[in-house]
Amino acid sequence: MTQITKDTIIGDILDIDETTVPIFLSIGMHCLGCPASRGETVEQACAVHGVDADELVKKINEHIANK
C-alpha cells in the first residue's frame, strides 16, 4: 500500500487513486485540474487553503486503506 505524506504531490495521489477527488473537493480544493495544483505537495496545498495537513493526510490514507 502506498503511504501518503505531507510531501506527496497532489497529482501523484490522484494518479494512485482518483476516488480521493471528493476528499480534496470537500475541503475547498476545487482546482484539481489545474497544472499548478497537481504539482503541489499536500502541505503546500493545505497552507493555501487553510487546512490541517496532518488531518488531510490521515483522511486520505484511511480512504485508500479501506478500499
N, CA, C and O atoms as a Maestro MAE file, in Angstrom:
{
 s_m_m2io_version
 :::
 2.0.0
}

f_m_ct {
 s_m_title
 :::
 protein
 m_atom[268] {
  # First column is atom index #
  i_m_mmod_type
  r_m_x_coord
  r_m_y_coord
  r_m_z_coord
  i_m_residue_number
  s_m_chain_name
  s_m_pdb_residue_name
  s_m_pdb_atom_name
  i_m_atomic_number
  :::
  1 25 0.838 -1.190 0.000 1 A "MET " " N  " 7
  2 3 0.000 0.000 0.000 1 A "MET " " CA " 6
  3 2 0.877 1.247 0.000 1 A "MET " " C  " 6
  4 15 1.903 1.289 0.679 1 A "MET " " O  " 8
  5 25 0.488 2.226 -0.735 2 A "THR " " N  " 7
  6 3 1.192 3.497 -0.785 2 A "THR " " CA " 6
  7 2 0.857 4.304 0.455 2 A "THR " " C  " 6
  8 15 -0.303 4.385 0.858 2 A "THR " " O  " 8
  9 25 1.876 4.900 1.059 3 A "GLN " " N  " 7
  10 3 1.673 5.753 2.227 3 A "GLN " " CA " 6
  11 2 1.790 7.206 1.775 3 A "GLN " " C  " 6
  12 15 2.837 7.629 1.284 3 A "GLN " " O  " 8
  13 25 0.714 7.962 1.943 4 A "ILE " " N  " 7
  14 3 0.694 9.369 1.589 4 A "ILE " " CA " 6
  15 2 1.277 10.161 2.757 4 A "ILE " " C  " 6
  16 15 0.985 9.869 3.917 4 A "ILE " " O  " 8
  17 25 2.105 11.167 2.449 5 A "THR " " N  " 7
  18 3 2.666 12.055 3.462 5 A "THR " " CA " 6
  19 2 2.371 13.497 3.070 5 A "THR " " C  " 6
  20 15 1.798 13.757 2.012 5 A "THR " " O  " 8
  21 25 2.765 14.426 3.923 6 A "LYS " " N  " 7
  22 3 2.576 15.845 3.608 6 A "LYS " " CA " 6
  23 2 3.423 16.269 2.416 6 A "LYS " " C  " 6
  24 15 3.151 17.295 1.792 6 A "LYS " " O  " 8
  25 25 4.447 15.483 2.098 7 A "ASP " " N  " 7
  26 3 5.328 15.806 0.978 7 A "ASP " " CA " 6
  27 2 4.899 15.158 -0.333 7 A "ASP " " C  " 6
  28 15 5.537 15.365 -1.365 7 A "ASP " " O  " 8
  29 25 3.824 14.376 -0.299 8 A "THR " " N  " 7
  30 3 3.330 13.722 -1.516 8 A "THR " " CA " 6
  31 2 2.703 14.774 -2.424 8 A "THR " " C  " 6
  32 15 1.986 15.664 -1.968 8 A "THR " " O  " 8
  33 25 2.986 14.652 -3.701 9 A "ILE " " N  " 7
  34 3 2.441 15.575 -4.711 9 A "ILE " " CA " 6
  35 2 0.976 15.219 -4.974 9 A "ILE " " C  " 6
  36 15 0.625 14.050 -5.133 9 A "ILE " " O  " 8
  37 25 0.133 16.250 -5.015 10 A "ILE " " N  " 7
  38 3 -1.307 16.050 -5.228 10 A "ILE " " CA " 6
  39 2 -1.570 15.233 -6.503 10 A "ILE " " C  " 6
  40 15 -2.398 14.322 -6.496 10 A "ILE " " O  " 8
  41 25 -0.881 15.552 -7.570 11 A "GLY " " N  " 7
  42 3 -1.070 14.814 -8.822 11 A "GLY " " CA " 6
  43 2 -0.758 13.342 -8.678 11 A "GLY " " C  " 6
  44 15 -1.417 12.500 -9.288 11 A "GLY " " O  " 8
  45 25 0.250 13.023 -7.866 12 A "ASP " " N  " 7
  46 3 0.587 11.612 -7.628 12 A "ASP " " CA " 6
  47 2 -0.531 10.903 -6.882 12 A "ASP " " C  " 6
  48 15 -0.847 9.750 -7.175 12 A "ASP " " O  " 8
  49 25 -1.130 11.592 -5.917 13 A "ILE " " N  " 7
  50 3 -2.245 10.998 -5.166 13 A "ILE " " CA " 6
  51 2 -3.404 10.718 -6.115 13 A "ILE " " C  " 6
  52 15 -4.005 9.645 -6.064 13 A "ILE " " O  " 8
  53 25 -3.715 11.667 -6.970 14 A "LEU " " N  " 7
  54 3 -4.822 11.492 -7.914 14 A "LEU " " CA " 6
  55 2 -4.536 10.370 -8.905 14 A "LEU " " C  " 6
  56 15 -5.451 9.663 -9.327 14 A "LEU " " O  " 8
  57 25 -3.264 10.205 -9.276 15 A "ASP " " N  " 7
  58 3 -2.892 9.110 -10.173 15 A "ASP " " CA " 6
  59 2 -2.995 7.758 -9.469 15 A "ASP " " C  " 6
  60 15 -3.380 6.761 -10.080 15 A "ASP " " O  " 8
  61 25 -2.651 7.730 -8.182 16 A "ILE " " N  " 7
  62 3 -2.720 6.495 -7.392 16 A "ILE " " CA " 6
  63 2 -4.163 6.075 -7.173 16 A "ILE " " C  " 6
  64 15 -4.507 4.898 -7.281 16 A "ILE " " O  " 8
  65 25 -5.014 7.072 -6.859 17 A "ASP " " N  " 7
  66 3 -6.410 6.757 -6.542 17 A "ASP " " CA " 6
  67 2 -7.290 7.964 -6.848 17 A "ASP " " C  " 6
  68 15 -7.387 8.898 -6.052 17 A "ASP " " O  " 8
  69 25 -7.921 7.927 -8.005 18 A "GLU " " N  " 7
  70 3 -8.761 9.062 -8.405 18 A "GLU " " CA " 6
  71 2 -10.001 9.218 -7.528 18 A "GLU " " C  " 6
  72 15 -10.655 10.260 -7.572 18 A "GLU " " O  " 8
  73 25 -10.334 8.207 -6.736 19 A "THR " " N  " 7
  74 3 -11.501 8.331 -5.856 19 A "THR " " CA " 6
  75 2 -11.213 9.229 -4.647 19 A "THR " " C  " 6
  76 15 -12.088 9.433 -3.806 19 A "THR " " O  " 8
  77 25 -9.996 9.765 -4.557 20 A "THR " " N  " 7
  78 3 -9.679 10.730 -3.497 20 A "THR " " CA " 6
  79 2 -10.156 12.135 -3.863 20 A "THR " " C  " 6
  80 15 -10.142 13.026 -3.015 20 A "THR " " O  " 8
  81 25 -10.573 12.345 -5.095 21 A "VAL " " N  " 7
  82 3 -11.010 13.671 -5.539 21 A "VAL " " CA " 6
  83 2 -12.049 14.284 -4.598 21 A "VAL " " C  " 6
  84 15 -11.889 15.446 -4.223 21 A "VAL " " O  " 8
  85 25 -13.112 13.563 -4.192 22 A "PRO " " N  " 7
  86 3 -14.097 14.169 -3.297 22 A "PRO " " CA " 6
  87 2 -13.508 14.650 -1.962 22 A "PRO " " C  " 6
  88 15 -14.013 15.604 -1.369 22 A "PRO " " O  " 8
  89 25 -12.456 14.001 -1.497 23 A "ILE " " N  " 7
  90 3 -11.815 14.439 -0.253 23 A "ILE " " CA " 6
  91 2 -11.236 15.834 -0.453 23 A "ILE " " C  " 6
  92 15 -11.418 16.717 0.386 23 A "ILE " " O  " 8
  93 25 -10.541 16.025 -1.561 24 A "PHE " " N  " 7
  94 3 -9.967 17.341 -1.842 24 A "PHE " " CA " 6
  95 2 -11.058 18.385 -2.066 24 A "PHE " " C  " 6
  96 15 -10.955 19.508 -1.573 24 A "PHE " " O  " 8
  97 25 -12.090 18.021 -2.799 25 A "LEU " " N  " 7
  98 3 -13.178 18.954 -3.057 25 A "LEU " " CA " 6
  99 2 -13.893 19.359 -1.776 25 A "LEU " " C  " 6
  100 15 -14.318 20.506 -1.636 25 A "LEU " " O  " 8
  101 25 -14.025 18.432 -0.848 26 A "SER " " N  " 7
  102 3 -14.758 18.714 0.394 26 A "SER " " CA " 6
  103 2 -14.052 19.743 1.281 26 A "SER " " C  " 6
  104 15 -14.681 20.347 2.150 26 A "SER " " O  " 8
  105 25 -12.769 19.942 1.069 27 A "ILE " " N  " 7
  106 3 -12.056 20.934 1.880 27 A "ILE " " CA " 6
  107 2 -11.734 22.196 1.076 27 A "ILE " " C  " 6
  108 15 -10.923 23.019 1.501 27 A "ILE " " O  " 8
  109 25 -12.367 22.341 -0.075 28 A "GLY " " N  " 7
  110 3 -12.235 23.561 -0.851 28 A "GLY " " CA " 6
  111 2 -11.163 23.557 -1.915 28 A "GLY " " C  " 6
  112 15 -10.887 24.598 -2.512 28 A "GLY " " O  " 8
  113 25 -10.555 22.423 -2.169 29 A "MET " " N  " 7
  114 3 -9.545 22.336 -3.222 29 A "MET " " CA " 6
  115 2 -10.241 21.989 -4.526 29 A "MET " " C  " 6
  116 15 -10.293 20.829 -4.934 29 A "MET " " O  " 8
  117 25 -10.778 23.024 -5.175 30 A "HIS " " N  " 7
  118 3 -11.563 22.828 -6.390 30 A "HIS " " CA " 6
  119 2 -10.732 22.976 -7.656 30 A "HIS " " C  " 6
  120 15 -11.267 22.891 -8.762 30 A "HIS " " O  " 8
  121 25 -9.435 23.196 -7.507 31 A "CYS " " N  " 7
  122 3 -8.574 23.463 -8.666 31 A "CYS " " CA " 6
  123 2 -7.745 22.237 -9.043 31 A "CYS " " C  " 6
  124 15 -6.614 22.385 -9.506 31 A "CYS " " O  " 8
  125 25 -8.273 21.051 -8.859 32 A "LEU " " N  " 7
  126 3 -7.501 19.828 -9.068 32 A "LEU " " CA " 6
  127 2 -7.091 19.604 -10.517 32 A "LEU " " C  " 6
  128 15 -6.139 18.867 -10.773 32 A "LEU " " O  " 8
  129 25 -7.775 20.214 -11.460 33 A "GLY " " N  " 7
  130 3 -7.411 20.066 -12.851 33 A "GLY " " CA " 6
  131 2 -6.326 21.031 -13.294 33 A "GLY " " C  " 6
  132 15 -5.774 20.899 -14.386 33 A "GLY " " O  " 8
  133 25 -6.024 21.991 -12.452 34 A "CYS " " N  " 7
  134 3 -5.008 22.995 -12.763 34 A "CYS " " CA " 6
  135 2 -3.616 22.374 -12.682 34 A "CYS " " C  " 6
  136 15 -3.296 21.707 -11.698 34 A "CYS " " O  " 8
  137 25 -2.792 22.581 -13.696 35 A "PRO " " N  " 7
  138 3 -1.438 22.005 -13.660 35 A "PRO " " CA " 6
  139 2 -0.637 22.417 -12.427 35 A "PRO " " C  " 6
  140 15 0.137 21.618 -11.901 35 A "PRO " " O  " 8
  141 25 -0.811 23.638 -11.967 36 A "ALA " " N  " 7
  142 3 -0.067 24.095 -10.793 36 A "ALA " " CA " 6
  143 2 -0.466 23.307 -9.555 36 A "ALA " " C  " 6
  144 15 0.398 22.916 -8.770 36 A "ALA " " O  " 8
  145 25 -1.749 23.069 -9.367 37 A "SER " " N  " 7
  146 3 -2.187 22.356 -8.166 37 A "SER " " CA " 6
  147 2 -1.748 20.902 -8.180 37 A "SER " " C  " 6
  148 15 -1.457 20.335 -7.127 37 A "SER " " O  " 8
  149 25 -1.698 20.302 -9.334 38 A "ARG " " N  " 7
  150 3 -1.249 18.906 -9.423 38 A "ARG " " CA " 6
  151 2 0.214 18.762 -9.037 38 A "ARG " " C  " 6
  152 15 0.650 17.675 -8.658 38 A "ARG " " O  " 8
  153 25 0.981 19.849 -9.129 39 A "GLY " " N  " 7
  154 3 2.397 19.809 -8.787 39 A "GLY " " CA " 6
  155 2 2.705 20.201 -7.359 39 A "GLY " " C  " 6
  156 15 3.860 20.141 -6.938 39 A "GLY " " O  " 8
  157 25 1.693 20.601 -6.605 40 A "GLU " " N  " 7
  158 3 1.889 20.993 -5.206 40 A "GLU " " CA " 6
  159 2 1.922 19.769 -4.302 40 A "GLU " " C  " 6
  160 15 1.332 18.732 -4.603 40 A "GLU " " O  " 8
  161 25 2.628 19.917 -3.187 41 A "THR " " N  " 7
  162 3 2.559 18.884 -2.161 41 A "THR " " CA " 6
  163 2 1.280 19.071 -1.368 41 A "THR " " C  " 6
  164 15 0.637 20.118 -1.446 41 A "THR " " O  " 8
  165 25 0.917 18.061 -0.611 42 A "VAL " " N  " 7
  166 3 -0.254 18.164 0.262 42 A "VAL " " CA " 6
  167 2 -0.058 19.342 1.221 42 A "VAL " " C  " 6
  168 15 -0.979 20.128 1.442 42 A "VAL " " O  " 8
  169 25 1.122 19.455 1.777 43 A "GLU " " N  " 7
  170 3 1.390 20.525 2.743 43 A "GLU " " CA " 6
  171 2 1.248 21.913 2.105 43 A "GLU " " C  " 6
  172 15 0.689 22.819 2.722 43 A "GLU " " O  " 8
  173 25 1.745 22.082 0.890 44 A "GLN " " N  " 7
  174 3 1.624 23.369 0.198 44 A "GLN " " CA " 6
  175 2 0.161 23.709 -0.077 44 A "GLN " " C  " 6
  176 15 -0.272 24.838 0.150 44 A "GLN " " O  " 8
  177 25 -0.584 22.744 -0.558 45 A "ALA " " N  " 7
  178 3 -1.997 22.978 -0.862 45 A "ALA " " CA " 6
  179 2 -2.784 23.292 0.403 45 A "ALA " " C  " 6
  180 15 -3.658 24.159 0.393 45 A "ALA " " O  " 8
  181 25 -2.482 22.599 1.482 46 A "CYS " " N  " 7
  182 3 -3.182 22.846 2.742 46 A "CYS " " CA " 6
  183 2 -2.889 24.239 3.271 46 A "CYS " " C  " 6
  184 15 -3.775 24.890 3.824 46 A "CYS " " O  " 8
  185 25 -1.658 24.703 3.109 47 A "ALA " " N  " 7
  186 3 -1.299 26.043 3.567 47 A "ALA " " CA " 6
  187 2 -2.114 27.096 2.820 47 A "ALA " " C  " 6
  188 15 -2.570 28.070 3.418 47 A "ALA " " O  " 8
  189 25 -2.296 26.903 1.524 48 A "VAL " " N  " 7
  190 3 -3.066 27.849 0.711 48 A "VAL " " CA " 6
  191 2 -4.542 27.843 1.098 48 A "VAL " " C  " 6
  192 15 -5.199 28.884 1.089 48 A "VAL " " O  " 8
  193 25 -5.057 26.655 1.438 49 A "HIS " " N  " 7
  194 3 -6.493 26.506 1.706 49 A "HIS " " CA " 6
  195 2 -6.840 26.528 3.194 49 A "HIS " " C  " 6
  196 15 -8.003 26.356 3.559 49 A "HIS " " O  " 8
  197 25 -5.847 26.735 4.052 50 A "GLY " " N  " 7
  198 3 -6.112 26.830 5.488 50 A "GLY " " CA " 6
  199 2 -6.600 25.525 6.097 50 A "GLY " " C  " 6
  200 15 -7.479 25.522 6.959 50 A "GLY " " O  " 8
  201 25 -6.026 24.422 5.646 51 A "VAL " " N  " 7
  202 3 -6.433 23.094 6.093 51 A "VAL " " CA " 6
  203 2 -5.276 22.446 6.842 51 A "VAL " " C  " 6
  204 15 -4.114 22.643 6.486 51 A "VAL " " O  " 8
  205 25 -5.589 21.673 7.880 52 A "ASP " " N  " 7
  206 3 -4.567 20.947 8.629 52 A "ASP " " CA " 6
  207 2 -4.047 19.798 7.769 52 A "ASP " " C  " 6
  208 15 -4.788 18.868 7.452 52 A "ASP " " O  " 8
  209 25 -2.771 19.866 7.396 53 A "ALA " " N  " 7
  210 3 -2.180 18.859 6.505 53 A "ALA " " CA " 6
  211 2 -2.169 17.479 7.142 53 A "ALA " " C  " 6
  212 15 -2.398 16.486 6.452 53 A "ALA " " O  " 8
  213 25 -1.910 17.392 8.441 54 A "ASP " " N  " 7
  214 3 -1.885 16.088 9.106 54 A "ASP " " CA " 6
  215 2 -3.253 15.415 9.061 54 A "ASP " " C  " 6
  216 15 -3.347 14.206 8.849 54 A "ASP " " O  " 8
  217 25 -4.298 16.188 9.258 55 A "GLU " " N  " 7
  218 3 -5.654 15.633 9.206 55 A "GLU " " CA " 6
  219 2 -6.007 15.165 7.797 55 A "GLU " " C  " 6
  220 15 -6.625 14.115 7.621 55 A "GLU " " O  " 8
  221 25 -5.612 15.948 6.800 56 A "LEU " " N  " 7
  222 3 -5.903 15.562 5.416 56 A "LEU " " CA " 6
  223 2 -5.152 14.288 5.046 56 A "LEU " " C  " 6
  224 15 -5.724 13.390 4.428 56 A "LEU " " O  " 8
  225 25 -3.882 14.202 5.417 57 A "VAL " " N  " 7
  226 3 -3.085 13.002 5.135 57 A "VAL " " CA " 6
  227 2 -3.730 11.782 5.791 57 A "VAL " " C  " 6
  228 15 -3.828 10.720 5.177 57 A "VAL " " O  " 8
  229 25 -4.164 11.939 7.023 58 A "LYS " " N  " 7
  230 3 -4.817 10.836 7.738 58 A "LYS " " CA " 6
  231 2 -6.078 10.394 7.000 58 A "LYS " " C  " 6
  232 15 -6.309 9.198 6.821 58 A "LYS " " O  " 8
  233 25 -6.883 11.348 6.577 59 A "LYS " " N  " 7
  234 3 -8.137 11.038 5.884 59 A "LYS " " CA " 6
  235 2 -7.865 10.327 4.552 59 A "LYS " " C  " 6
  236 15 -8.555 9.367 4.208 59 A "LYS " " O  " 8
  237 25 -6.873 10.792 3.815 60 A "ILE " " N  " 7
  238 3 -6.549 10.179 2.526 60 A "ILE " " CA " 6
  239 2 -6.025 8.758 2.725 60 A "ILE " " C  " 6
  240 15 -6.443 7.839 2.021 60 A "ILE " " O  " 8
  241 25 -5.115 8.573 3.677 61 A "ASN " " N  " 7
  242 3 -4.573 7.235 3.927 61 A "ASN " " CA " 6
  243 2 -5.651 6.262 4.390 61 A "ASN " " C  " 6
  244 15 -5.643 5.099 3.988 61 A "ASN " " O  " 8
  245 25 -6.574 6.718 5.223 62 A "GLU " " N  " 7
  246 3 -7.679 5.858 5.658 62 A "GLU " " CA " 6
  247 2 -8.561 5.487 4.474 62 A "GLU " " C  " 6
  248 15 -8.993 4.341 4.350 62 A "GLU " " O  " 8
  249 25 -8.826 6.449 3.609 63 A "HIS " " N  " 7
  250 3 -9.658 6.189 2.425 63 A "HIS " " CA " 6
  251 2 -9.015 5.122 1.539 63 A "HIS " " C  " 6
  252 15 -9.674 4.173 1.115 63 A "HIS " " O  " 8
  253 25 -7.733 5.290 1.268 64 A "ILE " " N  " 7
  254 3 -7.022 4.335 0.406 64 A "ILE " " CA " 6
  255 2 -6.963 2.950 1.063 64 A "ILE " " C  " 6
  256 15 -7.139 1.935 0.389 64 A "ILE " " O  " 8
  257 25 -6.719 2.911 2.354 65 A "ALA " " N  " 7
  258 3 -6.598 1.622 3.067 65 A "ALA " " CA " 6
  259 2 -7.926 0.876 3.106 65 A "ALA " " C  " 6
  260 15 -7.942 -0.355 3.129 65 A "ALA " " O  " 8
  261 25 -9.032 1.600 3.114 66 A "ASN " " N  " 7
  262 3 -10.347 0.973 3.245 66 A "ASN " " CA " 6
  263 2 -10.979 0.592 1.910 66 A "ASN " " C  " 6
  264 15 -12.146 0.200 1.874 66 A "ASN " " O  " 8
  265 25 -10.249 0.696 0.840 67 A "LYS " " N  " 7
  266 3 -10.803 0.340 -0.472 67 A "LYS " " CA " 6
  267 2 -10.754 -1.158 -0.669 67 A "LYS " " C  " 6
  268 15 -11.175 -1.657 -1.713 67 A "LYS " " O  " 8
  :::
 }
 m_bond[267] {
  # First column is bond index #
  i_m_from
  i_m_to
  i_m_order
  :::
  1 1 2 1
  2 2 3 1
  3 3 4 2
  4 3 5 1
  5 5 6 1
  6 6 7 1
  7 7 8 2
  8 7 9 1
  9 9 10 1
  10 10 11 1
  11 11 12 2
  12 11 13 1
  13 13 14 1
  14 14 15 1
  15 15 16 2
  16 15 17 1
  17 17 18 1
  18 18 19 1
  19 19 20 2
  20 19 21 1
  21 21 22 1
  22 22 23 1
  23 23 24 2
  24 23 25 1
  25 25 26 1
  26 26 27 1
  27 27 28 2
  28 27 29 1
  29 29 30 1
  30 30 31 1
  31 31 32 2
  32 31 33 1
  33 33 34 1
  34 34 35 1
  35 35 36 2
  36 35 37 1
  37 37 38 1
  38 38 39 1
  39 39 40 2
  40 39 41 1
  41 41 42 1
  42 42 43 1
  43 43 44 2
  44 43 45 1
  45 45 46 1
  46 46 47 1
  47 47 48 2
  48 47 49 1
  49 49 50 1
  50 50 51 1
  51 51 52 2
  52 51 53 1
  53 53 54 1
  54 54 55 1
  55 55 56 2
  56 55 57 1
  57 57 58 1
  58 58 59 1
  59 59 60 2
  60 59 61 1
  61 61 62 1
  62 62 63 1
  63 63 64 2
  64 63 65 1
  65 65 66 1
  66 66 67 1
  67 67 68 2
  68 67 69 1
  69 69 70 1
  70 70 71 1
  71 71 72 2
  72 71 73 1
  73 73 74 1
  74 74 75 1
  75 75 76 2
  76 75 77 1
  77 77 78 1
  78 78 79 1
  79 79 80 2
  80 79 81 1
  81 81 82 1
  82 82 83 1
  83 83 84 2
  84 83 85 1
  85 85 86 1
  86 86 87 1
  87 87 88 2
  88 87 89 1
  89 89 90 1
  90 90 91 1
  91 91 92 2
  92 91 93 1
  93 93 94 1
  94 94 95 1
  95 95 96 2
  96 95 97 1
  97 97 98 1
  98 98 99 1
  99 99 100 2
  100 99 101 1
  101 101 102 1
  102 102 103 1
  103 103 104 2
  104 103 105 1
  105 105 106 1
  106 106 107 1
  107 107 108 2
  108 107 109 1
  109 109 110 1
  110 110 111 1
  111 111 112 2
  112 111 113 1
  113 113 114 1
  114 114 115 1
  115 115 116 2
  116 115 117 1
  117 117 118 1
  118 118 119 1
  119 119 120 2
  120 119 121 1
  121 121 122 1
  122 122 123 1
  123 123 124 2
  124 123 125 1
  125 125 126 1
  126 126 127 1
  127 127 128 2
  128 127 129 1
  129 129 130 1
  130 130 131 1
  131 131 132 2
  132 131 133 1
  133 133 134 1
  134 134 135 1
  135 135 136 2
  136 135 137 1
  137 137 138 1
  138 138 139 1
  139 139 140 2
  140 139 141 1
  141 141 142 1
  142 142 143 1
  143 143 144 2
  144 143 145 1
  145 145 146 1
  146 146 147 1
  147 147 148 2
  148 147 149 1
  149 149 150 1
  150 150 151 1
  151 151 152 2
  152 151 153 1
  153 153 154 1
  154 154 155 1
  155 155 156 2
  156 155 157 1
  157 157 158 1
  158 158 159 1
  159 159 160 2
  160 159 161 1
  161 161 162 1
  162 162 163 1
  163 163 164 2
  164 163 165 1
  165 165 166 1
  166 166 167 1
  167 167 168 2
  168 167 169 1
  169 169 170 1
  170 170 171 1
  171 171 172 2
  172 171 173 1
  173 173 174 1
  174 174 175 1
  175 175 176 2
  176 175 177 1
  177 177 178 1
  178 178 179 1
  179 179 180 2
  180 179 181 1
  181 181 182 1
  182 182 183 1
  183 183 184 2
  184 183 185 1
  185 185 186 1
  186 186 187 1
  187 187 188 2
  188 187 189 1
  189 189 190 1
  190 190 191 1
  191 191 192 2
  192 191 193 1
  193 193 194 1
  194 194 195 1
  195 195 196 2
  196 195 197 1
  197 197 198 1
  198 198 199 1
  199 199 200 2
  200 199 201 1
  201 201 202 1
  202 202 203 1
  203 203 204 2
  204 203 205 1
  205 205 206 1
  206 206 207 1
  207 207 208 2
  208 207 209 1
  209 209 210 1
  210 210 211 1
  211 211 212 2
  212 211 213 1
  213 213 214 1
  214 214 215 1
  215 215 216 2
  216 215 217 1
  217 217 218 1
  218 218 219 1
  219 219 220 2
  220 219 221 1
  221 221 222 1
  222 222 223 1
  223 223 224 2
  224 223 225 1
  225 225 226 1
  226 226 227 1
  227 227 228 2
  228 227 229 1
  229 229 230 1
  230 230 231 1
  231 231 232 2
  232 231 233 1
  233 233 234 1
  234 234 235 1
  235 235 236 2
  236 235 237 1
  237 237 238 1
  238 238 239 1
  239 239 240 2
  240 239 241 1
  241 241 242 1
  242 242 243 1
  243 243 244 2
  244 243 245 1
  245 245 246 1
  246 246 247 1
  247 247 248 2
  248 247 249 1
  249 249 250 1
  250 250 251 1
  251 251 252 2
  252 251 253 1
  253 253 254 1
  254 254 255 1
  255 255 256 2
  256 255 257 1
  257 257 258 1
  258 258 259 1
  259 259 260 2
  260 259 261 1
  261 261 262 1
  262 262 263 1
  263 263 264 2
  264 263 265 1
  265 265 266 1
  266 266 267 1
  267 267 268 2
  :::
 }
}
